[in-house]
């Protein structure tokens, strides 16, 4: 049976999201999510997937974007139908 997290283990847990970006000042973060996803894939194309800069963008889009959107975009990229500028 899995153990439940204790209060002590939760106190060391640090939650982060993407930093504020002046390009996206409103509450609706849809474009911020999409832009970070594109920035990640452009970075991977230019520097490789293991580049620290790329991992930063990956963390950003993963914290902003719903998983269903990312799955759909990944499928679209694989099929060559992704609507964004990669």
C-alpha positions as CSV (number, residue, x, y, z in Angstrom):
1,X,0.0,0.0,0.0
2,X,1.4,3.4,-0.9
3,X,2.4,5.7,1.9
4,X,0.7,9.1,2.2
5,X,3.0,12.2,2.2
6,X,3.8,13.6,5.6
7,X,3.6,17.2,6.5
8,X,7.5,17.3,6.7
9,X,7.9,15.9,3.2
10,X,5.4,18.4,1.8
11,X,7.2,21.4,3.4
12,X,10.2,20.7,1.2
13,X,8.0,20.5,-1.9
14,X,8.5,23.5,-4.2
15,X,5.9,24.3,-6.9
16,X,6.8,26.5,-9.8
17,X,5.2,27.8,-13.0
18,X,6.4,29.9,-15.9
19,X,7.5,33.4,-14.9
20,X,5.4,36.4,-15.8
21,X,5.9,37.5,-19.4
22,X,5.1,41.1,-20.5
23,X,3.9,39.8,-23.8
24,X,1.0,38.1,-22.1
25,X,-0.4,40.6,-19.5
26,X,-3.9,39.2,-19.2
27,X,-5.3,36.4,-17.1
28,X,-6.0,34.2,-20.2
29,X,-2.7,32.4,-20.7
30,X,-3.7,30.5,-23.9
31,X,-1.2,32.4,-26.1
32,X,1.5,32.2,-23.5
33,X,1.1,28.4,-23.4
34,X,1.2,28.1,-27.2
35,X,4.2,30.5,-27.5
36,X,6.2,28.6,-24.9
37,X,5.4,25.3,-26.7
38,X,6.7,26.8,-30.0
39,X,9.8,28.2,-28.3
40,X,10.6,24.8,-26.9
41,X,10.4,23.1,-30.3
42,X,12.4,25.8,-32.0
43,X,15.0,25.5,-29.4
44,X,15.2,21.8,-29.8
45,X,15.6,22.2,-33.5
46,X,18.4,24.7,-33.0
47,X,20.3,23.3,-30.0
48,X,19.1,19.8,-29.4
49,X,16.7,18.4,-26.8
50,X,19.3,18.2,-24.0
51,X,20.2,21.9,-24.0
52,X,19.5,23.7,-20.7
53,X,17.6,26.5,-22.5
54,X,15.3,24.0,-24.1
55,X,14.5,22.3,-20.8
56,X,13.6,25.7,-19.4
57,X,11.0,26.2,-22.1
58,X,9.8,22.6,-21.6
59,X,9.1,23.3,-18.0
60,X,7.3,26.5,-18.9
61,X,4.9,25.0,-21.5
62,X,4.3,22.0,-19.3
63,X,3.2,24.1,-16.4
64,X,1.0,26.4,-18.6
65,X,-0.6,24.0,-21.1
66,X,-3.3,21.4,-20.6
67,X,-2.0,17.9,-21.4
68,X,-4.7,17.4,-24.0
69,X,-3.5,20.4,-26.0
70,X,0.1,19.1,-25.9
71,X,-1.0,15.7,-27.0
72,X,-2.9,17.2,-29.9
73,X,-0.1,19.4,-30.9
74,X,2.4,16.6,-30.8
75,X,0.2,14.5,-33.1
76,X,-0.2,17.5,-35.4
77,X,3.6,17.9,-35.6
78,X,4.0,14.2,-36.3
79,X,1.4,14.4,-39.1
80,X,2.8,17.7,-40.5
81,X,-0.4,19.6,-39.8
82,X,0.7,21.7,-36.8
83,X,-0.7,25.3,-37.3
84,X,2.2,27.1,-35.7
85,X,5.5,28.4,-37.1
86,X,8.1,25.8,-36.1
